[in-house]
Amino acid sequence: MAQQTEQEAPKIEFPCPDYPIKIIGRAAPDFKELVIDIVRQYAPDLDLSKVDEQGSSKGTFTSVRMKITATGADQLDALHQALKATGRVQMVI
């Protein structure tokens, strides 16, 4: 029996409702609104009740968590690029 040396990433079936995204950036009063505006361009059905913001312990960073309906890898890639292009997003998980 051959051993598997590389673990395959789990396959995502699209559309994927409640796809979790976490966006981290420097804390600013308008960061959450900025993120929501960008995400809505790619996921217009974003449910604001599924958006949560949390600051870091020192208040330097903030994370915005949400769930979207992911329609495909192209949508997720484009969303990631748009968020990074703001210059204010440090990480998208």
C-alpha positions in Angstrom: 0.0 0.0 0.0 1.6 3.3 -1.1 1.7 6.1 1.3 0.3 9.5 0.2 3.0 12.1 0.6 0.9 15.1 -0.2 -2.4 15.8 1.3 -5.0 17.0 -1.1 -6.9 20.2 -0.3 -10.6 19.5 0.3 -12.7 20.0 -2.8 -15.3 22.8 -2.5 -18.6 22.2 -4.3 -20.1 25.4 -5.9 -22.3 27.1 -5.2 -21.3 26.9 -1.6 -23.7 28.7 0.8 -22.2 30.0 4.1 -18.6 30.0 2.8 -16.6 31.6 5.6 -14.2 34.5 4.9 -12.0 36.3 7.4 -10.5 39.6 6.4 -7.8 41.2 8.5 -6.5 44.7 8.3 -5.3 47.7 10.3 -8.0 49.0 12.6 -9.8 52.0 11.3 -13.4 53.3 11.8 -14.4 52.6 8.2 -12.6 49.2 7.7 -15.8 47.1 8.1 -17.7 49.3 5.7 -14.9 49.2 3.1 -14.8 45.4 3.3 -18.6 45.1 3.0 -18.7 47.4 0.0 -16.1 45.3 -1.8 -17.6 41.9 -0.8 -21.0 43.0 -2.1 -19.6 43.6 -5.5 -18.8 39.8 -5.7 -21.5 38.5 -3.4 -24.5 40.8 -3.7 -26.6 38.6 -1.5 -24.3 39.2 1.5 -26.3 38.9 4.7 -25.2 41.6 7.1 -26.4 39.5 10.1 -23.6 37.1 9.2 -20.9 39.8 9.4 -18.9 40.1 12.6 -16.0 42.5 13.5 -13.4 41.9 16.2 -10.5 44.0 17.2 -7.1 42.7 18.2 -6.1 42.8 21.9 -3.9 45.9 21.3 -6.4 47.5 19.0 -3.9 47.6 16.1 -5.8 45.2 13.8 -9.3 44.3 13.2 -10.9 41.2 11.6 -14.1 41.1 9.8 -15.7 37.6 9.5 -18.6 36.8 7.2 -20.3 34.1 5.3 -21.0 34.4 1.6 -22.5 32.2 -1.1 -19.4 31.2 -3.1 -20.2 30.7 -6.7 -16.8 29.5 -8.0 -13.1 29.8 -7.7 -13.1 32.8 -10.1 -15.4 34.8 -7.8 -13.2 34.0 -4.8 -9.9 34.9 -6.6 -11.4 38.2 -7.9 -12.7 39.0 -4.4 -9.3 38.3 -2.8 -7.5 40.5 -5.4 -10.0 43.4 -4.9 -9.6 43.3 -1.1 -5.8 43.2 -1.4 -5.8 46.0 -3.9 -7.2 48.4 -1.3 -3.8 48.4 0.4 -5.6 48.2 3.7 -6.2 44.4 3.9 -3.3 42.4 5.4 -4.8 39.0 5.0 -7.8 37.1 3.6 -8.5 33.7 5.1 
